[in-house]
């Protein structure tokens, strides 16, 4: 009787539920019903073909364990993402190598298979000045953060950028790396006449960003693209800056780096901050992502790994290392000192 009542209770549970966590305390709370329906008022934009649901970070979707693979599956709620396909002309084919070089030898383990993908061409330079309107927020299978589709208000050109957190469709973003056409015609000094708005999504040189601002997509060369802080939820803080010389930027790892003040940076924190707290739920989901299984070194033979061979689980008092002998914990990785 107890087993039958338990089965009857399970049959009445919803197919998935939503749990609230405290991993993102700096976000606004958004109440969700037990059936997974968002009770926040959705934001509608008349000029877009679809309505976008409000983003609800800090909350995850869990499923009723109808199958073993759904029991431990936990994923962030991203109902605000675009449901259609990306812009075809802003993508290119991605050819997989399976972790092998031109000789056919495996040089990177645990790679191979996975779903077919196309590379999204992301604008990391942000040279186009003027206002750009955010058309929609899209999913990118090649990175952990989301993408934002921008449209130039003057030329109508479409570009992709890595979306900052809580960037909504219809928002205007700007780039201040180059002066506008009016300033070029009037021979004005852009560093004096320009008034830069410190808003999320705007790209500026480090010398124009106030101290204490959180930034991402930081360049390392004055005319180069954004390189640092491009993963989901990452950001860096500007500690010191000026008109000339180098700016001090504290990375998320705690390292303080010296970067030229003419390098670019985008204001804000990157999107999808709950990516690190997701749970795949089963091994097959890793294979869909192109990740092959991992075998422990102590389970191999002595000819296959430095930890292999012997009786039992012994690795011969050797420090943890890779199959080629590179130290995995505490070993030096820099070939020359870092002058920055």
Buried (B, 14 or more C-beta within 10 A) or exposed (E): EEEEEEEEEEEEEEEBBBEEEEBBEEBEEBEBEEEBEBEBEEBEBEEEEEEBBBBBBBBBBBBBBEEEBBEEBBBBBBBBBBEEEBBEEBBEEEEEEEBBEEEEEEEEEEBBEBEEBBBBBBBBBBEBBBEBBBBBBBBBBEBBBBBBBBBBEEEEEBBBBBBBBBBBBBBBBBBBBBBBEEBEEEEBEBEEEBEBEEBBBBBBBBBBBEEEBBBBBBBBEBEEBBBBBBBBBBBBBBEBBEEEEBBBBBBBEEEBBEBBBBBBBBBBBBBBBBBEBBEBBBEEBBBEEBBBEEEEBBEBEEEEBBBBBEEEEEBEEEEEBBEEEEEEEEEEEEEEEEEE
